[in-house]
Amino acid sequence: MPVTTSKDDESAQEAGGRVLMILNRGAGSERLEDELTGRGWQVRMAGVPAGDLDACIGGITDFLAAPDSPDRAVLLGYGAAGSAAMEVADRHPERVAAVVVVDSPSDGSPAPGDSAPDLLCPVLMLSTADPETVVPALVPFLTDLDRQAGAHLKAPARLPVLTPAIFNDLDALRQWRELGPVHRVNASGVATSWLLTGHEATTTTLAGPGLTGDAEITAGFRLQSADPALAHRGELDLITIDGQEHARLRRLIERHLTPRRVEALRPRIQRETDALLDAIPAHEVIDLLPTFAYPLPVVVLCELFGVPEQDRGYIREWILERLVSPPPKAHSDIDDYLRALIAARKDRPSDDLLGWVVEAEGDGLSEEDLVSAARFLMVNGHRAPTTVLASGVAALLRRKQWKRLVDDPTLIVTAVEELLRLITPFPVGIARHVAAPIDVEGTPIPKGDLLTASLVAANRDPSFFTDPDLLDIERASNPHLSFGHGHHHCLGAELARAQTQIAIGTLARRFPDMELARDSQSLHYRQSSVRYLLGLPVVLEPDRPRRPATGA
């Protein structure tokens, strides 16, 4: 794919991330390059396949994967490249600052004024009917983009909208944290909300008595609709259910999912880990996500709940494929399946979570509560381990920490804690309802508001962590908040720790020379409620002499 940089390389170096990537030359592109270079922008031209949408998306992605590619860029696409640019922006929101689509309405593409797709970045649609209109329309758009970015840095406490991209924007979070530990959220259509960005403020406030979870909310902090047909009843997670229901279901599980019982599961987790790795080709490029990082947490959940071997494909299909469907249609059969498992435990005790609860509750068991609790735990029990496992392996291999872990396997415990801190699988904590007026380090927060914490910001607070942006697998003091804090501390924290330690430790022991594939100069992420990898190409055993063993 031919790529050229700006005509003025010195200006490009001073662009400071202000990069426009033009996909396939078109009307006004040369004039646009001259105009924007003179305004301090870096302009890159990229030729991408125009006839095949998938090939075009691949071409743009390859450009962003190049070693010298910008961290973020405005994508300007002519023709089909405009549609591809929007798809790339949806898949990789952290890499795309804005999208500009330039095309002719006669070609069937969206005309100016048509509604833009629901992306996390601004979108501008232009017509090429008059080439001379491209530059006059685009320059003000980019100027306004510049202005908004500048205002964002000068007044970081004013959040434009609560999105995963914002909660993973380390520069923005650093700015907010430096201005103070608590910030009022200003966003239309959002309940009055507050965001905590300091470690001390987060731990102290979330553990205090002034907060409750009794307000039903959505992930965007919007209060639940009064219309039962529109209310999200929490089929997908524990975040959006009534606080009392959450507490009841939590109590049903937490006294059985103890560290002692998790420890007893370790041999079974190790067995399943080895079985998955045995099936992976060792000497060729493979994607570690579908072959290992996705299936392992599901298998661990099946072990925890005692799902028979013949039914595990059914559970895997539900968790990894059908959960994208809204409730209740996609889940009624799962409820029936869990009821059948519970009924079997009543007839014959078993050494698994369902068996433990059935035995402990006896005749007082609420079957529907156990079905709900099991479903919630299965839904939430695969996300964090998958994210930490995949992103953790990528971080270790890219930051040259893999050899340290291979040479000293005893570091696996501190390594996993450090990966949890840096990756922070859930970037924002569960929002709480302010039940009584509280004061957060001098900031009064009234009763009735909602409050949440940026766990990413807290986990990189320099007052608690030396060199907070550095991956140090030997970090001894690591009071990270990746599993939350207070009443909503993650129920499955110990299980997630155990399987991540076993998975990464086993990879390091069995494949000490594992490396990222050569075509993965840059790994790509998609951000929803979590920031997760779209692919992890590696070679488990590269074709070179193995390093000598360093110890038992």
Secondary structure, 3 states (H helix, E strand, C coil): CCEECCCCHHHHHCCCCCEEEEECCCCCHHHHHHHHHHCCCEEEEECCCCCCHHHHHHHHHHHHHCCCCCCCEEEEEECHHHHHHHHHHHHCCCCEEEEEEEECHHHCCCCCCCCCCCCCCCEEEEECCCHHHHHHHHHHHHHHHHHHHHHHHHCCCCCCCCCHHHHCCHHHHHHHHHHCCEEEECCCCCCCEEEECCHHHHHHHHCCCCEECCCCECCCCCECCCCCCCCCCCCCCCCCCCHHHHHHHHHHHHCCCCHHHHHHHHHHHHHHHHHHHHCCCCCCCEEHHHHHHCHHHHHHHHHHHCCCHHHHHHHHHHHHCHHHCCCCCCCHHHHHHHHHHHHHHHHCCCCCHHHHHHHHHHHHCCHHHHHHHHHHHHHHCCHHHHHHHHHHHHHHHHCCCHHHHHHCHHHHHHHHHHHHHHHCCCCECCCEEECCCEEECCEEECCCCEEEEEHHHHHCCCCCCCCCCCCCCCCCCCCCCCCCCHHHCCCCHHHHHHHHHHHHHHHHHHCCCCEECCCCCCCCEEECCCEEECCCEEECCCCCCCCCCCCC
